[in-house]
């Protein structure tokens, strides 16, 4: 029963979106609970912001239907 419960939780927990981890040189004005937006359209929510030395780790959840192209990078080159 425990294995079945864990499996069902894993399946349904991922239904709302996909977790993404990104590292940035700076993340000014980025806070947990904030929106992730692409061209002004909300596509997700910021879950965690953690300074790590010279970078900032940002974990966020993207809506399931959002597609990120392979090799996507920060367009500002940071």
RONUVEX-355711 format. One line per field, with one value per residue: residue in one letter; chain; x, y, z of N, C-alpha, C in turn. Coordinates in Angstrom, 2 decimals, padded with zeros to 5 digits. Atoms other than C-alpha are relative to their C-alpha. Layout:
N
resn: A; ...
chain: A; ...
n_xx: X; ...
n_yy: Y; ...
n_zz: Z; ...
ca_xx: X; ...
ca_yy: Y; ...
ca_zz: Z; ...
c_xx: X; ...
c_yy: Y; ...
c_zz: Z; ...
//
This chain:
78
resn: X; X; X; X; X; X; X; X; X; X; X; X; X; X; X; X; X; X; X; X; X; X; X; X; X; X; X; X; X; X; X; X; X; X; X; X; X; X; X; X; X; X; X; X; X; X; X; X; X; X; X; X; X; X; X; X; X; X; X; X; X; X; X; X; X; X; X; X; X; X; X; X; X; X; X; X; X; X
chain: A; A; A; A; A; A; A; A; A; A; A; A; A; A; A; A; A; A; A; A; A; A; A; A; A; A; A; A; A; A; A; A; A; A; A; A; A; A; A; A; A; A; A; A; A; A; A; A; A; A; A; A; A; A; A; A; A; A; A; A; A; A; A; A; A; A; A; A; A; A; A; A; A; A; A; A; A; A
n_xx: 000.83; -000.89; -000.59; 001.06; 000.25; -001.13; 000.06; 001.11; -000.40; -000.99; 000.69; 000.91; -000.75; -000.57; 001.02; 000.18; -001.09; -001.33; -001.01; -001.19; -001.03; -000.87; -001.00; -000.16; -001.04; 000.72; 001.45; 000.54; 001.46; 000.57; 000.35; 000.93; 001.39; 000.12; 000.38; -000.93; 000.71; -000.64; 000.66; 001.09; 001.02; -000.40; -000.17; -000.43; -000.17; -001.31; 000.12; -001.16; -001.12; -001.08; -001.34; -001.01; -001.27; 000.11; 001.24; 001.24; 000.81; 001.43; 000.82; 001.34; 000.91; 000.60; 001.24; -000.31; 000.00; -001.06; -001.13; -001.27; -000.84; -001.29; -001.09; 000.45; -000.84; 000.44; -000.19; -000.82; -001.39; -000.60
n_yy: -001.19; -001.16; -000.19; -000.50; -001.38; -000.81; -000.08; -000.89; -001.37; -000.44; -000.25; -001.14; -001.20; -000.57; -000.36; -001.45; -000.66; 000.63; -000.72; -000.38; -000.67; -000.83; -000.77; -001.31; -000.83; -000.89; 000.24; -001.14; -000.09; 001.33; 000.51; 001.14; -000.38; -000.91; 000.56; 000.19; -000.53; -000.03; -001.06; -000.53; 001.01; 000.85; 001.39; 000.79; -000.61; 000.19; 000.78; -000.10; -000.82; 000.31; -000.43; 001.07; -000.57; -001.09; 000.14; 000.15; 001.13; -000.28; 001.16; -000.46; 000.96; -000.49; 000.66; 001.21; -000.18; -000.91; 000.68; -000.71; 000.62; 000.53; -000.95; -001.35; -000.70; -001.35; -000.83; -001.17; 000.42; 000.01
n_zz: 000.00; -000.05; 001.32; 000.88; -000.40; 000.45; 001.47; 000.36; -000.35; 000.98; 001.27; -000.08; -000.38; 001.21; 000.97; 000.06; 000.69; -000.01; -000.78; 000.76; -000.80; 000.84; -000.72; 000.58; -000.60; -000.91; -000.01; -000.72; 000.06; 000.21; -001.33; -000.01; 000.14; 001.13; 001.30; 001.10; 001.17; 001.31; 000.77; -000.80; -000.28; -001.11; 000.41; -001.14; -001.31; -000.61; -001.22; -000.89; 000.45; -000.92; 000.41; -000.02; 000.43; 000.99; 000.76; -000.76; 000.48; -000.01; 000.32; 000.31; 000.63; 001.24; 000.41; 000.76; 001.46; 000.41; 000.62; -000.04; 001.03; -000.45; 000.04; -000.34; -000.98; -000.37; 001.19; -000.30; 000.05; -001.34
ca_xx: 000.00; 002.87; 004.48; 001.17; 000.55; 004.04; 003.65; 000.27; 001.64; 004.58; 002.28; -000.26; 002.28; 003.78; 000.45; 000.44; 003.80; 007.47; 010.20; 013.13; 016.40; 018.40; 021.54; 021.90; 024.69; 022.10; 018.44; 017.40; 013.70; 013.16; 011.34; 009.58; 005.93; 006.65; 005.51; 007.59; 006.66; 007.51; 006.70; 004.43; 002.41; 002.50; 003.88; 004.85; 005.77; 009.10; 009.54; 013.00; 015.83; 019.18; 022.49; 025.34; 028.70; 028.87; 025.53; 021.90; 019.98; 016.32; 013.90; 010.57; 007.56; 006.50; 002.99; 002.90; 002.23; 005.20; 007.99; 011.60; 013.87; 016.98; 020.02; 017.95; 020.01; 019.52; 019.03; 020.89; 024.08; 024.61
ca_yy: 000.00; 002.37; 001.81; 002.39; 005.58; 006.88; 006.08; 007.84; 010.89; 011.05; 010.85; 013.40; 015.83; 016.32; 016.98; 020.70; 021.45; 020.66; 021.63; 023.46; 024.50; 027.36; 029.19; 032.93; 035.44; 037.69; 037.38; 040.86; 041.10; 037.33; 035.83; 032.54; 032.77; 035.18; 034.65; 033.19; 035.10; 034.80; 037.91; 039.06; 035.84; 033.91; 030.42; 029.33; 030.12; 030.59; 028.01; 028.69; 031.24; 030.24; 032.14; 029.72; 031.46; 033.60; 032.37; 032.18; 028.92; 029.45; 026.53; 027.12; 025.21; 025.71; 025.00; 021.58; 022.90; 025.32; 024.19; 025.24; 024.73; 022.58; 024.67; 027.65; 030.22; 033.57; 035.95; 038.72; 036.66; 036.66
ca_zz: 000.00; 000.80; -002.61; -004.41; -002.41; -003.17; -006.88; -007.07; -005.24; -007.67; -010.71; -009.49; -007.97; -011.42; -013.12; -012.30; -013.87; -014.29; -011.83; -013.39; -011.74; -013.26; -012.16; -012.76; -012.16; -010.47; -009.50; -008.35; -007.50; -007.76; -004.77; -003.90; -004.86; -007.72; -011.29; -014.09; -017.24; -020.92; -022.96; -020.12; -019.96; -016.68; -017.34; -013.84; -010.25; -008.46; -005.70; -004.29; -004.59; -003.08; -003.31; -004.15; -004.24; -007.39; -008.75; -007.61; -007.89; -008.82; -008.70; -010.39; -011.65; -015.25; -016.48; -018.14; -021.65; -021.67; -024.01; -023.42; -026.44; -025.97; -025.14; -023.96; -022.04; -020.38; -023.32; -021.50; -021.63; -017.87
c_xx: 000.88; 000.62; -001.03; -000.29; 001.11; -000.02; -001.11; 000.34; 000.97; -000.66; -000.83; 000.71; 000.57; -001.02; -000.14; 001.12; 001.29; 000.96; 001.22; 000.95; 000.91; 000.96; 000.24; 001.14; -000.62; -001.49; -000.66; -001.52; -000.68; -000.22; -000.90; -001.44; -000.24; -000.36; 001.22; -000.77; 000.87; -000.81; -001.26; -001.09; 000.51; 000.04; 000.45; 000.17; 001.39; -000.19; 001.10; 001.08; 001.11; 001.33; 000.99; 001.31; -000.22; -001.25; -001.19; -000.77; -001.47; -000.72; -001.41; -000.80; -000.63; -001.30; 000.36; 000.11; 001.08; 001.18; 001.23; 000.91; 001.30; 001.09; -000.40; 000.91; -000.61; 000.31; 000.86; 001.49; 000.70; 000.15
c_yy: 001.26; 000.29; 000.58; 001.47; 000.92; 000.17; 000.95; 001.45; 000.54; 000.36; 001.28; 001.28; 000.68; 000.47; 001.52; 000.71; -000.78; 000.88; 000.24; 000.69; 000.75; 000.76; 001.31; 000.73; 000.97; -000.31; 001.09; 000.03; -001.33; -000.63; -001.23; 000.50; 000.96; -000.73; -000.23; 000.43; -000.07; 000.98; 000.51; -000.99; -000.91; -001.46; -000.88; 000.83; -000.32; -000.71; 000.31; 000.87; -000.16; 000.52; -001.17; 000.56; 001.17; -000.10; -000.08; -001.15; 000.37; -001.27; 000.52; -001.11; 000.66; -000.75; -001.14; 000.23; 000.95; -000.81; 000.89; -000.66; -000.53; 001.06; 001.43; 000.58; 001.34; 000.92; 001.22; -000.36; -000.01; -001.39
c_zz: 000.00; -001.36; -000.96; 000.32; -000.49; -001.52; -000.45; 000.33; -001.05; -001.33; 000.09; 000.41; -001.23; -001.01; -000.16; -000.75; 000.10; 000.79; -000.87; 000.97; -000.96; 000.90; -000.75; 000.70; 001.01; -000.12; 000.84; -000.18; -000.26; 001.38; -000.12; -000.02; -001.15; -001.29; -000.88; -001.24; -001.25; -000.84; 000.71; 000.37; 001.13; -000.47; 001.16; 001.25; 000.54; 001.34; 001.01; -000.64; 001.03; -000.54; 000.14; -000.53; -000.94; -000.86; 000.96; -000.62; 000.16; -000.43; -000.25; -000.66; -001.21; -000.25; -000.95; -001.51; -000.50; -000.53; 000.07; -001.04; 000.59; -000.12; 000.33; 001.08; 000.31; -001.17; 000.26; 000.05; 001.35; 000.52
//
